[in-house]
Amino acid sequence: MIPKDPVMLLSFVNLKLRDFYPSLDALCDDLDVDRQELTDKLSGINYVYDSDKNQFV
């Protein structure tokens, strides 16, 4: 289960991307998360996915 709060979600997702997943697609597939919902929620707090860094920045 992933956090609902956008700031906690950002921390959770970036940790998972850094330590466990080579891409956002891999994270979404493994955790059964809708990529568009995730990116929309984090863009609401002005974060976008940077594929080169494999992090939301």
Backbone torsions as a table, in degrees:
resi	resn	phi	psi	omega
1	MET	NA	133.6	-178.4
2	ILE	-100.9	153.6	-179.3
3	PRO	-62.5	148.0	177.4
4	LYS	-87.7	-35.4	180.0
5	ASP	-66.0	127.8	-175.3
6	PRO	-58.4	-38.4	-179.3
7	VAL	-69.6	-41.8	176.6
8	MET	-67.1	-37.3	177.5
9	LEU	-61.5	-43.7	178.2
10	LEU	-57.4	-49.0	179.7
11	SER	-61.5	-46.5	-179.7
12	PHE	-60.4	-49.5	-176.1
13	VAL	-66.4	-44.6	-179.9
14	ASN	-64.5	-36.5	175.7
15	LEU	-63.2	-47.4	-179.8
16	LYS	-62.8	-41.8	179.0
17	LEU	-64.5	-41.2	-178.9
18	ARG	-66.9	-43.2	-169.9
19	ASP	-97.8	-23.6	-169.5
20	PHE	-130.6	-23.8	-170.9
21	TYR	-125.4	137.0	179.9
22	PRO	-79.9	-11.2	-179.2
23	SER	-159.8	164.4	176.3
24	LEU	-65.1	-37.5	178.5
25	ASP	-61.5	-41.1	179.3
26	ALA	-64.0	-42.0	178.1
27	LEU	-62.3	-48.9	-178.0
28	CYS	-62.4	-42.2	178.3
29	ASP	-62.9	-46.6	-176.3
30	ASP	-68.2	-40.0	-177.6
31	LEU	-91.3	1.2	-179.3
32	ASP	54.7	52.7	-179.3
33	VAL	-114.3	140.1	176.6
34	ASP	-75.8	117.7	-176.0
35	ARG	-58.5	-43.8	-177.8
36	GLN	-63.6	-41.9	177.5
37	GLU	-61.4	-43.7	-179.2
38	LEU	-63.0	-49.8	-178.7
39	THR	-66.6	-35.0	176.8
40	ASP	-64.1	-43.9	-178.7
41	LYS	-63.5	-41.8	-178.8
42	LEU	-77.5	-27.2	175.2
43	SER	-69.6	-22.9	176.3
44	GLY	-65.0	-20.3	175.0
45	ILE	-113.7	25.4	173.3
46	ASN	66.7	37.9	174.3
47	TYR	-119.8	137.9	177.3
48	VAL	-127.4	153.9	-179.4
49	TYR	-78.4	129.1	175.2
50	ASP	-108.8	106.9	-175.3
51	SER	-67.1	-28.3	178.2
52	ASP	-66.9	-38.1	179.1
53	LYS	-91.5	-15.0	-174.8
54	ASN	55.3	44.8	-179.8
55	GLN	-148.4	159.8	168.7
56	PHE	-87.9	128.4	-177.9
57	VAL	-128.5	NA	NA
